[in-house]
Amino acid sequence: MKVLVVDDDVVARMMLMHLVDHCGQFEIVEAEDGEDAWRKLAAGLRPAILFCDLRMPNLDGMGLLARVRADAGLATLPVVLVSAASDAETLSEAGRLGADGYIVKPFAAGQVRAQLARLVQPDEDPVEVAQRLGITLERVLLYFGGLQRQLEEAGPALAALPMPERSARLERLAEGCATFGLADGAARLRAAATIDDPHAVQAALAQALGAVLRQQARTQGLA
């Protein structure tokens, strides 16, 4: 899983990257400010979570967060803001813009670990999925193919549905993801089911579909 760490202070950035590295098996990508991070995201980078400093030149943390939430492909990306500021006004603004978490400097390993545990849920190993369900890896591949088709077909159809029906469809897709060990995809679909935001829905579908495709590739290598 990729983690994007954004901070214009190279020492603070390296410290946060070090803490993330000690919390699990993550591929860490760094950016020196919000504009640098946005270029990477616009070029196709899709991290599992984004840690972003609040005060930066060019594009600050609030500005990057606003861009992420306004982009259909990134709207459900978990964003944790990082700052030395802990006043009520700053925290309120971060929440209003849709930040998923907030870490106050100086960093503590427990804070970073807690945010990762809360917001990043790794996919289950395909072999464990097959054993849990009592089926072969070949059968798991077939189910992944079916789930892939459902997610691909859901995109255009969901936009025209009223909120209650759309939420029910998203919940069913989330159940499918959860059944086959795609915890992060399931969580994002369930989150999208609770808000009336077409951008968030499309972003959640894209994230879930990406997880299915990755697991298909992993399963093919094992079958």
BELFENDA-V590879 format. One line per field, one symbol per residue. phi: phi as a letter, one per 40 degrees, with the letter a starting at -180 (. if undefined). psi: psi as a letter, one per 20 degrees, with the letter a starting at -180 (. if undefined). burial: # if it has 16 or more other ideal C-beta (glycine too) atoms within 10 Angstrom, else .. A space follows every 10 residues. Layout:
phi: ???
psi: ???
burial: ???
This chain:
phi: .cbcbbaccc cccccccccc ccbicbccbb bcacccccdc ccchcbccab bbccbacgac ccccdccccc cccbdcccbb cbaccbcccc cccccccgcc aabccccbdc ccccccccbb bccccdcccc cccgbccccd dccccccdcc ccccdccccc ccdccccccc ccccccccdb gccccccccc ccccbcbdcc cccccccccc cccccccccc cbc
psi: pqpppppioh ghghgghggg hjianqoppq qiahggghgg ghiipnrhqp ppqgoqrfoa gggggggghi phiihjpppo qpqipkqhgg hggghhikqi rpppqqqphh gghggghhio oqqqphghgg ghikrrhhhg gghhgghggg ghhhfhhhhi qqgghggggh hghhhggghk jmggggghgh ghiiqmohgh ghgggggggh gghghggghh ih.
burial: #.######.. .##.###.## ..#..#.### ########.# #...#.#### ####.#..## #####.###. ..######## ###......# #..#..#.## ###.#.#... ##..##..## #.#..#..## ......#..# #.##..##.# #..#...#.. .....##.## ..##.###.# ##.####### ###.....## #########. ##..##.##. ...
